[in-house]
Amino acid sequence: MFDWLKRGPGRNLRDPLADSTNYLSAYDKEGRLRRAQNVDLKKYRESAAAATNGPRPLSTAEKKAEDAMIAQENADGITDDEKAANALQRAQLRARGSAEEISLPRERSGDLRPYPMNEHFRSQSVLSEELREQIYQQVAVVGLGVDTVASSFGVDMRRVAAVVRLKTIEKQWVGQGKSLAKPYNDAVLAMLPKTEYSPTRVTPHESINDLPVHPRTRNQLFYPTSESRHFTREDAAKAFDPKLLPADKRIPLPVLVKLEKWNLENLPREERQRRLREDDLAERTAQLAKEEKKAAWEARTQRVVPGRRWDFKFQDISAEKVGKDGRGRDAVGYRYGMPHEDRKRGLIKIPTSVE
C-alpha cells in the first residue's frame, strides 16, 4: 500500500494535475500518465501554479490585439455589461496562457473511467464556468433566442434554458448577499471533463439536433411512384401521413440547415453570426406581432367577466359554422374532438373513387 502511495498511481492523488480528471484509469502501474508520456509533468505543474496566481503582463502583440478588440467593441456599440464580460473572458484565457504552453493531450475514452473495474461507464463532459457565463450573457443580456444560442455553442436547448435559469438565481443570490458554495463547485468541476469556451472555435458539447422517430413512420410502406419523378423528403412525409412534416421542419434546430449552407458557401464566421442574429430578430419580431394580433382579436371578439377566482371569457358562436358534416373546425366543441365512425352502421367504408 505504501509503495502504491509513494511510487505508484497514489502519489498523483496527493498533488493532482490541473485541468485533468486524475482518474486511476489514466495512469499506469508506475504512476505515469498514459496519454502524456512525452510531457514533463513537473514543468506543467509549475506553469499551472503560475497561471493560478494571476494574469501575466501583456506583451506588445497582446496589447495591440487587446486595443483592437476594444476598438471593435466600441464600433459595434455593445453595452458596458457585454464589454466587462468579454474583458473578463480574455483575462481568464490569458491567465491560462502559461499553462497552455505546456499543454496536456486531451483525455481519451479510457481516461474517463472513474471506476477502473467498470469498462462501460464514462464520465460525460460538463459546461465550464466561462461557457455558462457566456450562454447567460447571450440570452439574458444580448437578447438572442434560446435556439440561436444552442446552435451557436453546440448545446441542447433544454440545457441552455437550465443554464439561464440557474445563472439568474445565482446572480439574484449574489445581489441579496447570500453565500455561494464556490469551493465545492470548483472542486467538483476540477474532477470532471469540461467543455471550454473559445471565442474563435466552437466545440460541440452534445448532439443537439436528434430527430425522434415519429409513430407514423414506424409502419412498413410500399409506395409506387414514377422513376422520372423528383421524390423529396416532403413527398416521403406525405406518403406516411398527409399532415406529417418533413425531417427538415421537424428537427429541433432548423437553423442548423442554414448554418451548414452558409458554411458550404465559405462565408466567414462573423458573417454567419450576423445573418443568424438578423434571422433571430426577424423571427422574434414576427412572433411578437402574432401575439399582439391574437390579443387584439381576443379583445375585439371576447367578453371577459372577472370572477372571484377565475375570469370567464365569452365569445359569440354561430351554429352555421359546423359545416356540412357537422365537424367544422370553427364549430363549438371542435377542440374536444369527435369519435371515429369506423364501426358505425350505414356508412360507406370502401373507397368510392381512385385518384
C-alpha positions in Angstrom: 0.0 0.0 0.0 2.8 2.4 0.9 4.6 1.6 -2.3 1.4 2.4 -4.2 1.1 5.7 -2.4 4.8 6.7 -2.8 5.8 5.4 -6.2 2.6 4.2 -7.9 -0.6 6.0 -9.0 -1.4 7.0 -5.5 1.3 9.7 -5.5 -0.7 11.6 -8.1 -3.7 11.9 -5.7 -1.5 14.0 -3.3 -0.8 16.6 -6.0 -3.4 16.2 -8.7 -2.8 17.7 -12.2 -4.7 20.9 -13.1 -7.3 20.6 -15.9 -7.3 16.8 -15.7 -9.7 14.3 -14.3 -6.9 12.4 -12.5 -8.8 9.1 -12.6 -6.8 6.0 -11.8 -7.6 4.5 -15.2 -5.5 7.3 -16.8 -2.2 6.2 -15.0 -0.2 3.0 -15.4 1.1 0.8 -12.6 4.1 3.1 -12.1 2.0 6.3 -11.8 2.8 7.7 -15.2 0.1 9.4 -17.2 -0.7 7.2 -20.2 -1.6 10.0 -22.6 1.4 12.3 -21.7 4.5 10.1 -21.8 6.5 12.8 -23.6 5.3 15.7 -21.4 7.3 17.0 -18.4 4.7 16.9 -15.7 6.9 18.8 -13.3 7.1 21.8 -15.6 3.4 21.6 -16.3 2.6 21.7 -12.6 4.9 24.8 -12.2 3.3 26.6 -15.2 -0.2 25.7 -14.0 0.6 27.1 -10.5 1.9 30.3 -12.0 -1.3 30.7 -14.0 -3.4 30.4 -10.9 -1.5 33.3 -9.3 -3.0 35.8 -11.7 -2.6 37.1 -15.3 0.9 37.7 -16.6 1.9 41.1 -18.1 0.7 41.7 -21.6 3.3 41.5 -24.4 3.4 44.1 -27.2 1.4 41.9 -29.6 -1.2 41.1 -27.0 -1.5 44.8 -26.1 -2.2 45.6 -29.7 -4.7 42.8 -30.0 -6.5 44.0 -26.8 -6.7 47.6 -28.1 -8.1 46.4 -31.4 -10.7 44.2 -29.7 -11.8 47.2 -27.5 -12.0 49.5 -30.6 -14.1 46.8 -32.4 -16.4 46.6 -29.4 -16.8 50.4 -29.4 -17.6 50.4 -33.1 -20.2 47.6 -32.6 -21.9 49.6 -29.9 -22.3 46.8 -27.4 -23.3 47.6 -23.8 -21.0 48.0 -20.8 -22.0 44.7 -19.3 -21.0 42.9 -22.5 -17.7 44.7 -22.6 -17.0 43.8 -19.0 -17.9 40.1 -19.6 -15.7 40.0 -22.7 -12.8 41.6 -20.9 -13.1 39.1 -18.0 -13.1 36.3 -20.5 -10.0 37.5 -22.3 -8.2 37.9 -18.9 -9.1 34.4 -17.9 -7.8 33.0 -21.2 -4.5 34.9 -20.7 -4.2 33.6 -17.2 -4.2 30.1 -18.5 -1.7 31.0 -21.3 1.3 29.9 -19.4 -0.2 26.5 -18.7 -1.2 26.1 -22.3 2.4 26.5 -23.5 3.0 23.0 -22.0 -0.4 21.5 -22.5 -1.6 18.0 -21.8 -3.2 15.9 -24.6 -6.9 15.6 -24.5 -8.3 12.8 -22.4 -9.1 9.7 -24.3 -12.1 7.4 -23.8 -10.1 5.1 -21.5 -9.0 8.1 -19.3 -12.6 9.0 -18.4 -13.4 5.8 -16.4 -13.7 6.8 -12.7 -14.2 3.2 -11.8 -11.3 1.1 -13.1 -13.2 -2.2 -12.9 -16.1 -0.8 -14.9 -15.2 -0.8 -18.6 -18.6 0.7 -19.8 -19.0 3.8 -17.6 -17.5 7.0 -18.9 -17.7 10.5 -17.3 -19.6 13.0 -19.5 -18.3 16.5 -20.1 -19.9 19.4 -18.2 -20.1 23.1 -19.2 -17.2 25.2 -17.8 -18.0 28.4 -15.9 -16.8 30.6 -18.7 -19.2 28.8 -21.2 -22.1 29.1 -18.8 -21.5 32.8 -18.3 -21.3 33.4 -22.0 -24.5 31.5 -22.6 -26.2 33.6 -19.9 -24.9 36.8 -21.5 -26.1 35.9 -24.9 -29.6 35.1 -23.8 -30.3 37.5 -20.9 -28.1 40.5 -21.9 -27.9 40.4 -25.7 -31.4 39.0 -26.1 -30.8 36.2 -28.5 -33.2 33.3 -28.7 -32.5 30.0 -27.0 -32.4 28.1 -30.3 -29.9 30.6 -31.7 -27.6 30.3 -28.7 -27.9 26.5 -28.7 -26.9 26.3 -32.4 -24.0 28.7 -31.8 -22.4 26.9 -28.9 -23.4 23.3 -29.7 -25.5 22.9 -26.5 -29.0 21.4 -26.3 -31.8 23.9 -25.9 -33.0 22.4 -22.7 -29.5 22.7 -21.2 -29.3 26.4 -22.4 -32.6 27.2 -20.7 -31.5 25.4 -17.5 -28.2 27.4 -17.5 -30.0 30.7 -17.9 -32.4 29.9 -15.1 -29.7 28.8 -12.7 -27.4 31.7 -13.5 -30.3 34.1 -12.9 -30.9 32.5 -9.5 -27.1 32.7 -8.7 -26.9 36.4 -9.6 -30.1 37.1 -7.5 -28.4 35.4 -4.5 -25.2 37.4 -5.0 -27.3 40.6 -5.1 -29.1 39.6 -1.9 -25.8 38.9 -0.2 -26.2 35.1 0.1 -23.1 33.0 0.3 -22.4 30.5 -2.5 -20.6 27.2 -2.2 -17.9 28.2 -4.7 -15.1 25.9 -3.2 -17.4 22.9 -3.6 -18.3 24.0 -7.1 -14.7 24.5 -8.1 -13.6 21.1 -6.6 -16.3 19.2 -8.5 -15.5 20.9 -11.8 -11.8 20.1 -11.3 -12.6 16.4 -11.2 -14.8 16.3 -14.3 -14.1 16.7 -18.0 -15.2 20.2 -19.2 -16.3 21.8 -22.5 -14.3 25.0 -22.5 -15.4 28.3 -24.2 -13.3 29.6 -27.1 -14.1 32.9 -28.8 -12.7 31.6 -32.1 -13.7 27.9 -32.2 -16.9 26.1 -31.3 -16.6 22.8 -29.5 -19.9 20.9 -29.7 -20.9 19.8 -26.2 -23.5 17.2 -27.3 -25.7 16.2 -30.1 -28.3 18.9 -30.3 -30.4 18.0 -33.4 -31.5 14.4 -32.9 -34.8 13.7 -34.6 -37.1 11.3 -32.6 -38.8 8.6 -34.5 -42.4 9.6 -35.4 -45.1 6.9 -34.7 -46.4 7.4 -38.2 -43.1 6.4 -39.8 -42.9 3.0 -38.0 -45.1 1.2 -40.4 -43.6 -0.7 -43.4 -44.8 1.1 -46.5 -44.5 0.3 -50.3 -45.2 3.5 -52.2 -45.1 3.1 -56.0 -44.0 6.2 -57.9 -42.7 7.1 -61.3 -38.9 6.9 -61.9 -38.9 10.3 -63.6 -40.5 12.0 -60.5 -38.3 14.0 -58.2 -39.2 12.3 -54.9 -38.2 14.6 -52.0 -38.4 14.4 -48.2 -41.7 16.2 -48.3 -43.2 13.6 -50.6 -41.9 10.8 -48.3 -43.6 12.5 -45.3 -46.9 12.8 -47.2 -46.7 9.1 -48.1 -46.7 8.2 -44.4 -49.3 10.8 -43.4 -50.9 13.8 -45.2 -50.2 16.0 -42.1 -46.6 14.8 -41.4 -43.9 17.4 -41.8 -40.6 16.5 -43.5 -37.5 16.0 -41.4 -36.1 19.4 -42.3 -39.1 21.0 -40.5 -39.3 18.6 -37.6 -35.7 18.8 -36.3 -35.3 20.8 -33.1 -33.0 23.4 -34.7 -33.8 24.1 -38.3 -31.4 26.9 -38.2 -28.5 24.4 -38.4 -29.5 23.7 -42.0 -28.9 27.4 -42.8 -25.6 27.4 -41.0 -24.4 24.4 -43.0 -25.4 26.1 -46.2 -23.6 29.2 -45.3 -20.6 27.1 -44.3 -20.6 25.4 -47.7 -20.6 28.9 -49.3 -17.4 29.6 -47.4 -18.8 32.6 -45.6 -16.7 33.9 -42.6 -17.8 33.2 -39.1 -18.6 36.8 -38.4 -20.9 37.0 -41.5 -22.7 33.8 -40.4 -23.2 35.1 -36.9 -24.5 38.4 -38.3 -27.0 36.6 -40.5 -28.0 34.4 -37.6 -28.7 37.5 -35.4 -30.8 39.1 -38.2 -32.9 36.0 -38.7 -33.4 35.7 -34.9 -34.5 39.3 -34.7 -36.9 38.9 -37.6 -38.4 35.7 -36.1 -38.9 37.4 -32.7 -40.5 40.4 -34.3 -42.9 38.1 -36.2 -43.7 36.2 -33.1 -44.4 39.4 -31.2 -46.6 40.7 -34.0 -48.5 37.4 -34.0 -49.1 37.6 -30.2 -50.3 41.2 -30.5 -52.7 40.3 -33.3 -54.1 37.4 -31.2 -54.5 39.7 -28.2 -56.3 42.3 -30.3 -58.6 39.6 -31.7 -59.5 38.4 -28.2 -60.2 41.9 -27.0 -62.4 42.5 -30.1 -64.4 39.2 -30.1 -64.5 38.1 -26.4 -66.1 39.5 -23.3 -64.3 38.9 -20.1 -66.3 38.7 -16.9 -64.0 38.8 -13.8 -64.9 36.3 -11.1 -63.8 35.8 -7.6 -61.2 33.1 -8.5 -61.3 32.9 -12.3 -62.0 35.2 -15.3 -64.7 33.9 -17.6 -64.4 34.6 -21.3 -67.5 34.6 -23.6 -67.5 34.5 -27.4 -70.3 34.6 -29.8 -70.7 31.4 -31.8 -72.8 30.7 -34.9 -74.4 27.3 -35.4 -73.9 27.7 -39.2 -70.1 27.1 -38.7 -70.5 23.4 -38.1 -70.2 22.7 -41.9 -71.9 20.0 -44.0 -70.7 17.1 -41.9 -71.0 18.8 -38.5 -67.3 18.7 -37.9 -66.2 22.2 -38.9 -63.0 23.4 -37.2 -64.8 26.7 -36.2 -67.7 24.9 -34.6 -68.5 24.5 -30.9 -66.7 21.6 -29.3 -64.1 21.1 -32.0 -61.3 21.1 -29.5 -62.8 18.1 -27.7 -62.8 16.0 -30.9 -65.3 13.5 -32.2 -65.2 9.7 -32.0 -64.3 7.7 -35.1 -67.1 6.3 -37.2 -65.3 3.2 -38.4 -67.9 0.8 -36.9 -71.0 3.0 -37.3 -73.7 1.4 -39.4 -75.0 2.8 -42.6 -71.7 4.5 -43.6 -69.8 3.7 -46.8 -66.4 2.3 -45.7 -64.9 1.4 -49.0 -63.2 3.8 -51.5 -65.7 5.3 -53.9 -63.1 6.8 -56.3 -59.5 6.2 -57.3 -57.2 9.2 -57.6 
